[in-house]
Amino acid sequence: MKEATFLTAEEVAQRYGINRATVYRWVAMGTIPKPVRVGGRTSRFLREELDAHDARQAAERWAAK
């Protein structure tokens, strides 16, 4: 089984070309998957969840055409 890859909010912001505040706004809106707690008050985003989410979004765009 493949080991999970965790991303910080800053890395997610770079991935989408947005700022860190927008990352959390998108989470609140349900635009991207929520981060997971990795200990104490630390949260990280799972790269695999973001990849799957992006793939679903792309498939929906292509299906709509």
Biopython code that builds the backbone (N, CA, C, O; Angstrom):
import numpy as np
from Bio.PDB.StructureBuilder import StructureBuilder

atoms = [
    (1, "MET", "N", (0.840, -1.180, 0.000)),
    (1, "MET", "CA", (0.000, 0.000, 0.000)),
    (1, "MET", "C", (0.889, 1.249, 0.000)),
    (1, "MET", "O", (1.900, 1.301, 0.700)),
    (2, "LYS", "N", (0.505, 2.237, -0.781)),
    (2, "LYS", "CA", (1.286, 3.463, -0.914)),
    (2, "LYS", "C", (1.120, 4.343, 0.319)),
    (2, "LYS", "O", (0.025, 4.455, 0.871)),
    (3, "GLU", "N", (2.212, 4.965, 0.745)),
    (3, "GLU", "CA", (2.176, 5.854, 1.898)),
    (3, "GLU", "C", (1.519, 7.178, 1.513)),
    (3, "GLU", "O", (1.731, 7.685, 0.411)),
    (4, "ALA", "N", (0.726, 7.734, 2.421)),
    (4, "ALA", "CA", (0.024, 8.994, 2.171)),
    (4, "ALA", "C", (1.015, 10.152, 2.077)),
    (4, "ALA", "O", (2.038, 10.169, 2.761)),
    (5, "THR", "N", (0.695, 11.112, 1.222)),
    (5, "THR", "CA", (1.496, 12.319, 1.084)),
    (5, "THR", "C", (0.692, 13.488, 1.635)),
    (5, "THR", "O", (-0.421, 13.757, 1.183)),
    (6, "PHE", "N", (1.260, 14.175, 2.606)),
    (6, "PHE", "CA", (0.572, 15.289, 3.241)),
    (6, "PHE", "C", (1.093, 16.615, 2.698)),
    (6, "PHE", "O", (2.290, 16.779, 2.462)),
    (7, "LEU", "N", (0.171, 17.560, 2.505)),
    (7, "LEU", "CA", (0.521, 18.898, 2.036)),
    (7, "LEU", "C", (0.076, 19.932, 3.063)),
    (7, "LEU", "O", (-0.973, 19.787, 3.690)),
    (8, "THR", "N", (0.873, 20.966, 3.226)),
    (8, "THR", "CA", (0.475, 22.086, 4.076)),
    (8, "THR", "C", (-0.493, 22.974, 3.302)),
    (8, "THR", "O", (-0.644, 22.841, 2.088)),
    (9, "ALA", "N", (-1.138, 23.870, 4.015)),
    (9, "ALA", "CA", (-2.035, 24.821, 3.358)),
    (9, "ALA", "C", (-1.265, 25.681, 2.357)),
    (9, "ALA", "O", (-1.793, 26.037, 1.304)),
    (10, "GLU", "N", (-0.030, 26.010, 2.683)),
    (10, "GLU", "CA", (0.791, 26.805, 1.777)),
    (10, "GLU", "C", (1.065, 26.045, 0.480)),
    (10, "GLU", "O", (1.044, 26.628, -0.604)),
    (11, "GLU", "N", (1.323, 24.739, 0.597)),
    (11, "GLU", "CA", (1.567, 23.925, -0.595)),
    (11, "GLU", "C", (0.300, 23.784, -1.440)),
    (11, "GLU", "O", (0.366, 23.775, -2.669)),
    (12, "VAL", "N", (-0.836, 23.676, -0.783)),
    (12, "VAL", "CA", (-2.114, 23.614, -1.513)),
    (12, "VAL", "C", (-2.357, 24.943, -2.225)),
    (12, "VAL", "O", (-2.810, 24.963, -3.370)),
    (13, "ALA", "N", (-2.059, 26.040, -1.559)),
    (13, "ALA", "CA", (-2.223, 27.358, -2.171)),
    (13, "ALA", "C", (-1.349, 27.472, -3.425)),
    (13, "ALA", "O", (-1.803, 27.980, -4.450)),
    (14, "GLN", "N", (-0.112, 27.008, -3.350)),
    (14, "GLN", "CA", (0.773, 27.038, -4.522)),
    (14, "GLN", "C", (0.240, 26.150, -5.635)),
    (14, "GLN", "O", (0.311, 26.510, -6.810)),
    (15, "ARG", "N", (-0.289, 24.997, -5.271)),
    (15, "ARG", "CA", (-0.825, 24.046, -6.256)),
    (15, "ARG", "C", (-1.911, 24.694, -7.108)),
    (15, "ARG", "O", (-1.967, 24.480, -8.319)),
    (16, "TYR", "N", (-2.783, 25.496, -6.466)),
    (16, "TYR", "CA", (-3.908, 26.091, -7.175)),
    (16, "TYR", "C", (-3.692, 27.561, -7.548)),
    (16, "TYR", "O", (-4.558, 28.174, -8.173)),
    (17, "GLY", "N", (-2.562, 28.120, -7.174)),
    (17, "GLY", "CA", (-2.277, 29.514, -7.501)),
    (17, "GLY", "C", (-3.174, 30.490, -6.746)),
    (17, "GLY", "O", (-3.615, 31.500, -7.294)),
    (18, "ILE", "N", (-3.436, 30.172, -5.484)),
    (18, "ILE", "CA", (-4.290, 31.007, -4.632)),
    (18, "ILE", "C", (-3.538, 31.322, -3.352)),
    (18, "ILE", "O", (-2.424, 30.837, -3.154)),
    (19, "ASN", "N", (-4.131, 32.128, -2.479)),
    (19, "ASN", "CA", (-3.472, 32.392, -1.203)),
    (19, "ASN", "C", (-4.026, 31.457, -0.129)),
    (19, "ASN", "O", (-5.039, 30.787, -0.329)),
    (20, "ARG", "N", (-3.344, 31.427, 1.006)),
    (20, "ARG", "CA", (-3.682, 30.490, 2.087)),
    (20, "ARG", "C", (-5.107, 30.708, 2.600)),
    (20, "ARG", "O", (-5.805, 29.740, 2.899)),
    (21, "ALA", "N", (-5.540, 31.948, 2.705)),
    (21, "ALA", "CA", (-6.899, 32.224, 3.180)),
    (21, "ALA", "C", (-7.932, 31.619, 2.238)),
    (21, "ALA", "O", (-8.966, 31.124, 2.687)),
    (22, "THR", "N", (-7.663, 31.656, 0.950)),
    (22, "THR", "CA", (-8.584, 31.088, -0.034)),
    (22, "THR", "C", (-8.655, 29.573, 0.102)),
    (22, "THR", "O", (-9.711, 28.983, -0.130)),
    (23, "VAL", "N", (-7.556, 28.938, 0.472)),
    (23, "VAL", "CA", (-7.567, 27.487, 0.703)),
    (23, "VAL", "C", (-8.651, 27.163, 1.728)),
    (23, "VAL", "O", (-9.487, 26.292, 1.488)),
    (24, "TYR", "N", (-8.645, 27.849, 2.857)),
    (24, "TYR", "CA", (-9.611, 27.570, 3.914)),
    (24, "TYR", "C", (-11.025, 28.011, 3.531)),
    (24, "TYR", "O", (-12.005, 27.420, 3.984)),
    (25, "ARG", "N", (-11.130, 29.042, 2.702)),
    (25, "ARG", "CA", (-12.444, 29.455, 2.189)),
    (25, "ARG", "C", (-13.006, 28.353, 1.299)),
    (25, "ARG", "O", (-14.187, 28.018, 1.391)),
    (26, "TRP", "N", (-12.162, 27.787, 0.437)),
    (26, "TRP", "CA", (-12.600, 26.693, -0.438)),
    (26, "TRP", "C", (-13.006, 25.466, 0.368)),
    (26, "TRP", "O", (-13.964, 24.779, 0.013)),
    (27, "VAL", "N", (-12.280, 25.185, 1.458)),
    (27, "VAL", "CA", (-12.653, 24.058, 2.321)),
    (27, "VAL", "C", (-14.043, 24.309, 2.901)),
    (27, "VAL", "O", (-14.889, 23.415, 2.883)),
    (28, "ALA", "N", (-14.285, 25.503, 3.410)),
    (28, "ALA", "CA", (-15.582, 25.848, 3.998)),
    (28, "ALA", "C", (-16.712, 25.752, 2.973)),
    (28, "ALA", "O", (-17.835, 25.383, 3.317)),
    (29, "MET", "N", (-16.415, 26.084, 1.720)),
    (29, "MET", "CA", (-17.415, 26.038, 0.655)),
    (29, "MET", "C", (-17.581, 24.629, 0.089)),
    (29, "MET", "O", (-18.513, 24.380, -0.675)),
    (30, "GLY", "N", (-16.693, 23.707, 0.452)),
    (30, "GLY", "CA", (-16.751, 22.358, -0.088)),
    (30, "GLY", "C", (-16.102, 22.230, -1.455)),
    (30, "GLY", "O", (-16.301, 21.230, -2.144)),
    (31, "THR", "N", (-15.328, 23.230, -1.857)),
    (31, "THR", "CA", (-14.667, 23.226, -3.155)),
    (31, "THR", "C", (-13.516, 22.232, -3.211)),
    (31, "THR", "O", (-13.267, 21.623, -4.251)),
    (32, "ILE", "N", (-12.817, 22.068, -2.097)),
    (32, "ILE", "CA", (-11.733, 21.076, -2.006)),
    (32, "ILE", "C", (-11.952, 20.257, -0.734)),
    (32, "ILE", "O", (-12.650, 20.699, 0.178)),
    (33, "PRO", "N", (-11.354, 19.055, -0.672)),
    (33, "PRO", "CA", (-11.509, 18.221, 0.523)),
    (33, "PRO", "C", (-10.917, 18.862, 1.772)),
    (33, "PRO", "O", (-9.961, 19.634, 1.700)),
    (34, "LYS", "N", (-11.502, 18.526, 2.911)),
    (34, "LYS", "CA", (-11.020, 19.031, 4.196)),
    (34, "LYS", "C", (-9.668, 18.418, 4.537)),
    (34, "LYS", "O", (-9.361, 17.300, 4.123)),
    (35, "PRO", "N", (-8.860, 19.162, 5.301)),
    (35, "PRO", "CA", (-7.601, 18.580, 5.771)),
    (35, "PRO", "C", (-7.879, 17.559, 6.873)),
    (35, "PRO", "O", (-8.975, 17.515, 7.432)),
    (36, "VAL", "N", (-6.880, 16.748, 7.172)),
    (36, "VAL", "CA", (-6.989, 15.773, 8.253)),
    (36, "VAL", "C", (-6.063, 16.187, 9.390)),
    (36, "VAL", "O", (-5.017, 16.795, 9.160)),
    (37, "ARG", "N", (-6.452, 15.855, 10.609)),
    (37, "ARG", "CA", (-5.608, 16.136, 11.777)),
    (37, "ARG", "C", (-4.473, 15.118, 11.806)),
    (37, "ARG", "O", (-4.702, 13.914, 11.687)),
    (38, "VAL", "N", (-3.265, 15.608, 11.965)),
    (38, "VAL", "CA", (-2.116, 14.708, 12.041)),
    (38, "VAL", "C", (-1.467, 14.745, 13.422)),
    (38, "VAL", "O", (-0.435, 14.111, 13.646)),
    (39, "GLY", "N", (-2.067, 15.479, 14.333)),
    (39, "GLY", "CA", (-1.554, 15.550, 15.696)),
    (39, "GLY", "C", (-1.793, 16.914, 16.295)),
    (39, "GLY", "O", (-1.517, 17.937, 15.668)),
    (40, "GLY", "N", (-2.304, 16.928, 17.506)),
    (40, "GLY", "CA", (-2.535, 18.202, 18.178)),
    (40, "GLY", "C", (-3.392, 19.136, 17.341)),
    (40, "GLY", "O", (-4.502, 18.788, 16.939)),
    (41, "ARG", "N", (-2.871, 20.307, 17.088)),
    (41, "ARG", "CA", (-3.592, 21.303, 16.299)),
    (41, "ARG", "C", (-3.110, 21.346, 14.851)),
    (41, "ARG", "O", (-3.421, 22.289, 14.123)),
    (42, "THR", "N", (-2.360, 20.344, 14.432)),
    (42, "THR", "CA", (-1.780, 20.327, 13.095)),
    (42, "THR", "C", (-2.677, 19.598, 12.108)),
    (42, "THR", "O", (-3.089, 18.464, 12.352)),
    (43, "SER", "N", (-2.973, 20.245, 11.006)),
    (43, "SER", "CA", (-3.768, 19.646, 9.932)),
    (43, "SER", "C", (-2.953, 19.648, 8.652)),
    (43, "SER", "O", (-2.132, 20.534, 8.419)),
    (44, "ARG", "N", (-3.195, 18.646, 7.834)),
    (44, "ARG", "CA", (-2.549, 18.554, 6.526)),
    (44, "ARG", "C", (-3.570, 18.035, 5.521)),
    (44, "ARG", "O", (-4.515, 17.330, 5.875)),
    (45, "PHE", "N", (-3.358, 18.395, 4.275)),
    (45, "PHE", "CA", (-4.213, 17.931, 3.184)),
    (45, "PHE", "C", (-3.589, 16.685, 2.577)),
    (45, "PHE", "O", (-2.371, 16.612, 2.416)),
    (46, "LEU", "N", (-4.412, 15.714, 2.245)),
    (46, "LEU", "CA", (-3.924, 14.503, 1.594)),
    (46, "LEU", "C", (-3.831, 14.743, 0.089)),
    (46, "LEU", "O", (-4.831, 15.042, -0.564)),
    (47, "ARG", "N", (-2.631, 14.609, -0.449)),
    (47, "ARG", "CA", (-2.417, 14.835, -1.879)),
    (47, "ARG", "C", (-3.326, 13.918, -2.714)),
    (47, "ARG", "O", (-3.884, 14.343, -3.726)),
    (48, "GLU", "N", (-3.467, 12.678, -2.286)),
    (48, "GLU", "CA", (-4.281, 11.718, -3.027)),
    (48, "GLU", "C", (-5.747, 12.150, -3.089)),
    (48, "GLU", "O", (-6.405, 11.952, -4.110)),
    (49, "GLU", "N", (-6.262, 12.735, -2.010)),
    (49, "GLU", "CA", (-7.644, 13.235, -2.026)),
    (49, "GLU", "C", (-7.775, 14.419, -2.981)),
    (49, "GLU", "O", (-8.757, 14.523, -3.716)),
    (50, "LEU", "N", (-6.791, 15.303, -2.970)),
    (50, "LEU", "CA", (-6.823, 16.447, -3.889)),
    (50, "LEU", "C", (-6.718, 15.980, -5.342)),
    (50, "LEU", "O", (-7.413, 16.498, -6.216)),
    (51, "ASP", "N", (-5.840, 14.993, -5.596)),
    (51, "ASP", "CA", (-5.696, 14.450, -6.956)),
    (51, "ASP", "C", (-7.013, 13.842, -7.433)),
    (51, "ASP", "O", (-7.434, 14.076, -8.566)),
    (52, "ALA", "N", (-7.664, 13.057, -6.562)),
    (52, "ALA", "CA", (-8.932, 12.422, -6.922)),
    (52, "ALA", "C", (-10.012, 13.474, -7.158)),
    (52, "ALA", "O", (-10.808, 13.359, -8.089)),
    (53, "HIS", "N", (-10.031, 14.482, -6.322)),
    (53, "HIS", "CA", (-11.008, 15.571, -6.477)),
    (53, "HIS", "C", (-10.799, 16.291, -7.812)),
    (53, "HIS", "O", (-11.758, 16.560, -8.536)),
    (54, "ASP", "N", (-9.547, 16.598, -8.130)),
    (54, "ASP", "CA", (-9.243, 17.277, -9.392)),
    (54, "ASP", "C", (-9.637, 16.417, -10.589)),
    (54, "ASP", "O", (-10.150, 16.929, -11.583)),
    (55, "ALA", "N", (-9.397, 15.111, -10.493)),
    (55, "ALA", "CA", (-9.761, 14.198, -11.584)),
    (55, "ALA", "C", (-11.280, 14.162, -11.780)),
    (55, "ALA", "O", (-11.758, 14.150, -12.914)),
    (56, "ARG", "N", (-12.039, 14.143, -10.678)),
    (56, "ARG", "CA", (-13.504, 14.167, -10.787)),
    (56, "ARG", "C", (-13.982, 15.462, -11.431)),
    (56, "ARG", "O", (-14.879, 15.452, -12.274)),
    (57, "GLN", "N", (-13.377, 16.575, -11.027)),
    (57, "GLN", "CA", (-13.765, 17.872, -11.595)),
    (57, "GLN", "C", (-13.492, 17.897, -13.096)),
    (57, "GLN", "O", (-14.321, 18.377, -13.870)),
    (58, "ALA", "N", (-12.349, 17.390, -13.505)),
    (58, "ALA", "CA", (-11.999, 17.361, -14.930)),
    (58, "ALA", "C", (-12.949, 16.453, -15.702)),
    (58, "ALA", "O", (-13.369, 16.793, -16.809)),
    (59, "ALA", "N", (-13.290, 15.305, -15.130)),
    (59, "ALA", "CA", (-14.216, 14.377, -15.801)),
    (59, "ALA", "C", (-15.589, 15.018, -15.968)),
    (59, "ALA", "O", (-16.229, 14.856, -17.007)),
    (60, "GLU", "N", (-16.043, 15.748, -14.946)),
    (60, "GLU", "CA", (-17.336, 16.431, -15.040)),
    (60, "GLU", "C", (-17.313, 17.506, -16.123)),
    (60, "GLU", "O", (-18.289, 17.672, -16.855)),
    (61, "ARG", "N", (-16.199, 18.237, -16.226)),
    (61, "ARG", "CA", (-16.095, 19.266, -17.277)),
    (61, "ARG", "C", (-16.162, 18.638, -18.665)),
    (61, "ARG", "O", (-16.851, 19.143, -19.552)),
    (62, "TRP", "N", (-15.426, 17.511, -18.850)),
    (62, "TRP", "CA", (-15.418, 16.856, -20.158)),
    (62, "TRP", "C", (-16.763, 16.223, -20.467)),
    (62, "TRP", "O", (-17.176, 16.202, -21.626)),
    (63, "ALA", "N", (-17.449, 15.711, -19.471)),
    (63, "ALA", "CA", (-18.759, 15.076, -19.685)),
    (63, "ALA", "C", (-19.809, 16.115, -20.064)),
    (63, "ALA", "O", (-20.769, 15.805, -20.769)),
    (64, "ALA", "N", (-19.626, 17.340, -19.596)),
    (64, "ALA", "CA", (-20.588, 18.398, -19.869)),
    (64, "ALA", "C", (-20.470, 18.925, -21.313)),
    (64, "ALA", "O", (-21.375, 19.601, -21.803)),
    (65, "LYS", "N", (-19.372, 18.619, -21.976)),
    (65, "LYS", "CA", (-19.174, 19.145, -23.341)),
    (65, "LYS", "C", (-19.838, 18.271, -24.354)),
    (65, "LYS", "O", (-19.778, 18.555, -25.550)),
]
sb = StructureBuilder()
sb.init_structure("model")
sb.init_model(0)
sb.init_chain("A")
sb.init_seg("    ")
for serial, (resi, resn, name, xyz) in enumerate(atoms, 1):
    if name == "N":
        sb.init_residue(resn, " ", resi, " ")
    sb.init_atom(name, np.array(xyz, "f"), 0.0, 1.0, " ", f" {name:<3s}", serial, name[0])
structure = sb.get_structure()
